[in-house]
């Protein structure tokens, strides 16, 4: 708000003013207040009847009133009631009136294979996949956001007497393994007590495997979990592993054999010169299972060139006859492998053993197009990990919903990147209190009466309709400079809302642009019929309309539809990298019919 300079001699003045509560807020206050004030019992009734929070007590309502009065510096000797402005302040406060629960509320006693797990890819990289630094800093950041699976590529150092973490056969600078392990221990449970899984890509000699086993034991001590037997018939539950760290990697012998079979991948110059701006700005591809024309190699190992050591490297590391280090091998809880040969064969289930299989992004697209039922059945007991294709050297990401809708638990993402795909990932794992584990829907865990399984590409009937009303937004003038969006006038904001989920549910809509207003009021309604609401995400983006240039970005959020709380809610917005904006928020209403 205020004055904008047009040129040396002229200025433009725009009116400012306090933001008025929407009509629906005024009506709600009138219906649940008495003589112009709302007491604790009035507020409790509003929260129970309109916001559908039936468990709220008088004490809870009193605490809310106390917090509002404290924030608004109301005198302690005044009667503990709310005025219309106080009530509006409460509704428009994201920490007092959030759009979803902040506690863990899913059943956490099922096997690990029954959960989606927040998974990082090359967790040690600070930037691109070819030349950025390796560090423990991105690991700490990832754990601080609730990521539960940390990936480390471990290699001998130059003198072959210590272990480094780096992206092999690239120009990335290494970091010591022990530094990464110590940082994981220090920050593993800073935001969640759910188990942390360290996935290791092992390129070590037998002697260095022994050294890694010693490092892991000494670093994690009694919080390290490993099974008594070499193979598991069923994975343990997150609840049984609370506050524990576990390892997932290939048993060393299998790893060496797979090195012998795979060919080395290459990344073309064309793939290396990716536009990072396009990566965040590009709309997410639909859930089509078609493959991109440049993905000719099913194995797509180019993003993991370190997994394709040639014969010389193999001879210089260790021989199969010497065998793996037993101290190292027995620490593995989740035994892993990569797809070898036909993709369908990689998904064959073993009766008395569970395991983890890794597929590249193009491999997933191919196998879900040809054998979708086999993928779903495999993920009912086993763990499927997906990793980005080799051309994503800029650390961009892919559409995670292809994996999620087929039951893949570990959809590995470059957390140091940013873009709409990463927004979906971050939003999806805001579910279940942001603990990093989200229970999969029952229809992905069991078979139907004819032994059929869920197929996301099939047309399903509409289960429910989500009705949304976008009232208004505020906070940009506090978080941005006056001329950030427009040099000569206040911004012209509009909001995009939509659904990301199974193909039938995907859609985006938008409001009109409100001209010259830092606190835009839209009052627009939208309806979204949902065939699979359990896997749907509500996408929210705010942009500033620019007639002559690209529209400016004003904030975003993604929310799991299954976690949305009905009623009038304050929705915080995040920046492009997923950092929460300090003041920017929307006032919205959610209703399921």
N, C-alpha and C positions, 0 to 999 in steps of 0.2 A: 504494500500500500504506500501511498505518498506521491512524491514528485519524481518524474522522469525527464531527463534532459534530452531534447530533440536535436538541438544544435547549440551554437554558442549563445544565441539570443533568445531561444524559445524553450519553454518547459511545459510538460503536461502534468496536470494534477488529477489524481484518482481518489475517489472517496474511500475511506476506511470505515470500519465500524465493527461492533461486536457481532459475533455469529449468533443468529437466532436459532432456537431449537426447532427442528422440523415439526410439522403439524401432528404427526403420529406421536411424537414425544410429548407434546402439549396435551393431546387427548389422553394418553396413558397417565400423565400426572393428574389430570382432572378426575379420571376414574378411580385413582387409588390414593387420593389425598383428601384432606378435610380442612376446610377454612384456609386453603392456600398453602398448607404444609403437609409433609409426609413423615409420619413417625415410623418406628421400627416395625410395627405390625402391618402398616400399610405397605412398606417396602417389601416385607416378607411375602405378603399376598401377591404383589406384582411379580416378584421373582418366581414364585411357584406357579402362578396362573399364566403369565405371559412368557416368561423366560423358560418355563418348564423344568426348573430345578427344584424338584419336589422334596429334596432332602434338606433344604435350607431351613434353619431354625431362627427363632427370635434373636438369639445370641449372635448368630451370623449377621443378621440385618443390623443389629446394634454396632457390631464391629465395623461394618461398611460405613455407617453414618459417622462413626468416630474418625475413621480415616479421611473421609471427605471433609469433615469440619476441620481437621488438622491441616490438610493440604490447602484449604481455602482460608486458613487463619481466622476461623470463626471463634468468637469468645467462648471460653469454657463455661461461663456462667449462663450462657443462653440455652434455651430449651433444645435438647438433642433431636432436632427435626430437620428435614430438607426442604428448601424452597425449590421452585421450578429450575432455577439456574444450578442449584446444587445437584438436583436429580439429573439434569442434562450433563453436568460434569461427570457424574458417576457413569452414565451410559457411554460417554465418549472417552472413557479412560481404559486403555487396553489391559492394564494389569489388574483393575478391579472388575472389569466386565469383558473378559477375553472371549474369542469365538470358539474355543475348545478347551477341554480339561488340561490341567498341567500335571496330573498325577498318573502313575502307572496303573492301568486298570484292566489290561489283558491278562488272561491266564498264562502264567510263566512257568508252568510245570510240565509242559509237553516237550518232546525231543527238539533239539536245535533245528532239525529239518522242517519243523512246522512254523518257522518264523522267517520273515524277511529281515536281513541283517545289514546295517549301515556299513558299507564296504568301500574302502579306498583302494586306488590303483597307484602303484609306484609312489607310495605315501611320503617318501623322502625327498621328492623333487620340488624345487621352489618355483619352477617355471616350465619351459617346454621340455620335450622328451629327449632332445639331442645335445643341448649345450648349457643347460641351467645348472645351478649348484645343487648338490645333495646336502641335506641338513636335517637336524632333528626339529627345526622350527615348524615346518609344515605338519609334522607328526603331532606336535603339541597342539597346533591350531585345530587339526582334525579331531583329536580327542576332546578338545574343548567344545566342539560342536556336536559331540555325541557319537562320532564315528567309532564303530566297535571292531572293525577288521583293518589292521595295518599291514601293508605289504612291504617286505624288505627283500631286495636282491643282494645276496651276500657272495663276495668274491675274495680270493686271496689278495693281500696287498702286494706291492711291487717286489718285496723281499720274501714273499711266501711264508711269513712267520706271524701274520696277524690277519684279521678279517675286516674288510671294508664293505660298506653299502654304497652301491652305485648302479646306474643303468648301463649294463655291459655294452661294449663296442660302440660307445658314443663318446662325446666330448664332455659329459657331465663330470664334475669334480666330486671325489669320494668323501664320505664321512665315516668315522669309525663306528663299527657295529656296537661296541660297548656304550658309546654315547647315546645312540638311538635307544638301546635297551633301558638305560637308566632314565631317559626322558619318558619312555613309555610307563615305567614303574611309577614315576613321580606324578604323572598326569592321567594315568589310565582311568581313574575313578573320580575325576574332578567334577563331572556333571552326571555320571551314571554309574551305578554299582553293578550293572550287568556285565557279563564276562567280556574280556578283550581277547580277540583271536589274532595272533601274529602269523601271517602266511609268509613262508620263506621260499624264495627261489634260490636253490642251493647249487653253488659251483665250486665246491671246496674239496680239498684232499681229505683223506681219512683223519690225518692228524689235526687238521683245522676243524673238522666236525667235532672231534673230542674237545677242542678248545671252545667251540660254540656251546656245547653241552655244559661245560664248566661255567662259562659266562652266564648262561640262562639260569642255571641252578643258583649261582651266587647272587645274581641280580634279583631274581623274583622269589627265591627261597620258598616259604610256605604258601605263597599265593599262586604258585605254579601248580597246575593240575595236569596229570597225565594218567592214562588208564593202566590197570594192572596187566591186561592182556594186550597183544599186538593188534588185535582187530576187535571192533565193536559190533554187536548185533543191532544196537540202537544207540543213537547219540544221547548224551545227557541233556538235561533241561537247563535253560538259563537260570532258573531258580536255584538249582543244585550247584551252579557254578558262580553264584553271586560273589563278587570281589575277587574272582580268579582270572588268571591268564592262561591261555592254552595255545599250543602250536599246531599249525596245519602246513604240511608240505608233503612232497612225494617221499616215500621210503627211498633211501639213497640208491639201491640197486635198480629199482624201476626208473629212477631219474636218469641214470647213466644209459640204460637201454633206450630210453626215449630220445636221448641226445643222438644216439647212433642212427636212429630211424629218420629223424627230421632233417629237412634241408634248411639252409640258412636263408632267411628272408631279407629283402632289400626294400628300401624306401626311395622312391623316385624323387628327382629334384622338384617335379611339379607338386608332389605331395608335401614337400618340405616348406613350400612357400604359401602357407595358408594364411588367410586374412583373419586376424584375431577379432577384429570388429565384427566381421560377418558371423563369427562363431557365436557371439552373444546375441546378435541382432536377428539371426535367422529364425524363422518360425520352425517349431518342432515338426519333423516328418510324421505323417499319419502312420497308423499301425499296419502298414502294408508289409507283406513278407517278401517283397521283391528285393533282389540284390542289386547293389550299385554296379555299374558296368566295369569299374576298375578293380573289383574284387574277384579276380580270376582264380586265386589260389584258396581253396577251402580252408587250409590250415591257417593262413594269414598270420604267420609268425613274426612279421616284420615289426610289430610293436614290442615283441619280446625277443630281439635278436640274441640275447644271452641264453635263450633256451635252445638254441640251435648250434651248439658248438660243433666244429668240424673235427675230423679225425685227429689232427695235430693237437688240438686243445684237449681232446679226450685222453690221448696218450700221456699228455703232460700233467693231467690232474690225478688220476688213479686208475687202477685196473680193476675189473670186476672180480678177479681172483682174490684180491686182498679183502674184499667185503666191506660193508659199511661199519662205521663206528657204533657199537651197541649202545654206548652211553647216550649217543645222539638219537638213534633210532627209537629208543623206548620213550622219548619225550613227546613223540608225535601223537596227538589225540585225534585229529581229523586227517586221515590219510588221503592224499590227493593224487590225481593223475590227469593227463591231457588226452584229448581225443586222438586215437591212432587208428588209421584205416577208415572204414566206413563210420559215418557219424552215428548211425543207428546202433552199431555195435557198442559204441562208447556208452550208451544209455542202458545197456543190459543190466538188470538187477541181479545181485547175488543174494541168495536166501539167508545166509547166516552172517552177512557182513555189510556194513554201510560204508560209504566213501564219498569223496568229493571229486567232481570232474570239472575241468575248466574248458570253456569254449570261447572263441573270439566272437566279437560282434557279428561278422559275416557268417560264421559257422552257426550261430544261433538263428539268424534269419533263414538260413537254408534248412536247418533241421526242424524249425517250427513250421516252415512251409510244407515240408514233406511228411514229418512224423510228429505232429503236435501232441497227439495222445501219449506217445512214448515219453516225451519230455515231461508232461504233467505226471505220469505214473512214476517216472524216475525221481522226481522231486518230492514225492510223498514220503519217502524214507531217506533218500540220499540228498546231498547238497550239490547244487549246480552253481558254479561261479562263471560270470561273464566278464570279459575284459575288452577294452576299446580296440578297434582295428588299428593296423600299423600306420595308416596315413594320418592319424590324429597326432602328429608330432607337435602341434601347438597346444596340446593338452586340452583340446575340446572334448566334448562328450556326445553321447548318442541318446536315442529315445529309450528310457529305462522300462517303459511299460510293456515292451515286447517280452522282456524277461519276466517281469512281475506277473503278467497275465498268464504265463505258462508255469508259474510256481518257482522260478529261479530265486534262490535265497540271497546269493551274493552278487549283486549287480555292481561291479567295481567301477568307480568313477574317479576321474582326475579332480580331486578336491581343490587343487590350486588354480583350476580354470574357472570360467564363469560362462553363463549363458542360460537360455531357457531350459535346456535339459537338466542342468544342475539345479535350477530353481525347483523343478519337479522333484528331484532327489531330496533336496533340503526340506521341501514341504511334506513329502511323503513321510519322512522320519520325524516330523513334529508330532506324529501320532504316538499314542501310548506314553504320554509324558515326556517325549523326546529322549527315551532311554536307549534308542538305537536298535531295539527289537520290536517288530510289529507282527502280531499273530496273523498267519495267512487265513483267508476265508475257508470255511468248512468245505465248500464245493471243490477246492483245490487239494483237499486232503483225503477225500474219499471218493469211491466210485458209485455210479448210479445203479439202478436195479438191473440194467442189462450190461453191467460192467463198463459202461461208457464213462468218460471223464469230461470235464469242462473244456470247451473249445471257444476261445474269445472271438474267433471269426464268425461263429454261427450267430444267427439273429435270435435274440432272446426277448421275451416280453418285457414291457416297462414295469419295473418293480415299484418305483416311486418317482415323484416329480419334486425337484428342488426349486422353490420360488425364492427369488432374491430381490431385494429392493436396495438400491444404492442411493442413500440419502445425500451425503455430503463428504467433503474431505477438509483437512486442516493440518497445519504444522509446517508447511513448506517455507513460510516466511521466517520461521525460527531456525531452520536447518540450512537454508540457502541464502546467498547474497541476493540483493534486490534485483540485480540485472542478470542473474544466472540463466533464467529461461528466456528472457526477452529484454533487450537493451532499452526499449522505448515504452514499455507498458507492462502491467502485471501479466502473469501467465494465463493461457487459455487451456485449461485442463480438461481432459476427457478420460473416462475409465473404460477399460476392456475387461469383460468377465466371460468366463467360459469353463468348459470341462475338458480334462484330459483323462482318458480311460480306455475302455475297449473301443474299437473303431466306430461302433454305432452311436456311442455317446460323445464323441469328440466334436466340439463346436466352440466358436468364439463370437461374442457380440460386444457392442460398445454403446456408450452413452453419447449424447451430443456434447460438443465442446462449449464450455462456459467461458465467455470472453472476459478478460481483464479482471480476474478475481483470484486472490490468494486462498480464499476459503470457498471453493465452488460448491454450489447446491444443485444436484441433478434431479433427485426424486424420481428415478426411473426404475421400472420393474422388469424382471426377466424370469422366464421359466425354462427349466432344463429337465426334460424327461430322461430318466436313467434306467438302463437295462441291467447294469451291473454296478450299483452304487458302492459296493464294498471295495472296488478298485478305482473309484473315480476321485480325481483331484479337482478342486475348485481353483481356477487360475484367475488372478487379479493383477492387472497392470494399469498404471496411470501414466499418461503421456501428455506432453504439452504441444498443442497444435502449432505448427509453423508453416505458413503458406509458401515460403520461398525455399526452405531447407528441410532436412530430415527432422521429424518430430523429436523433441527432447524427452528423455526418460525421467519419470517422476516417482517411480517406486513400484514394487511388486510384492506379491505374496502368493503362496500356494498352500491350500488347506485340504486335508483329507475329508471328503464329503461325509464319510461314516463317523467322523469325530465332531462335526459341526454341532454347536449348541443352538437350538431354536431361539427366536426372539431378536431383539434389537441389540447389536453387538458392536464393539469397537475393534477394528481390524488394523493392527500395525503393519507398516510397509517396510520393505527391505531394499537395499541398493542392489546394483548389478551383481556384486560379488556375494550377496547373501548376508551382508552385515545389516543389522537392524538400524533403521533411521531413528534418531533420537526422539523426534516429535511428530513425524508424519503418520497420519492415520485416516481411516475411512469409517464412517458410521453406516452400518448395513443392517438389513433384517433378513433372517433366514427362516424358511418355513418348509416343512415336508408335507406333501399331500399324496 
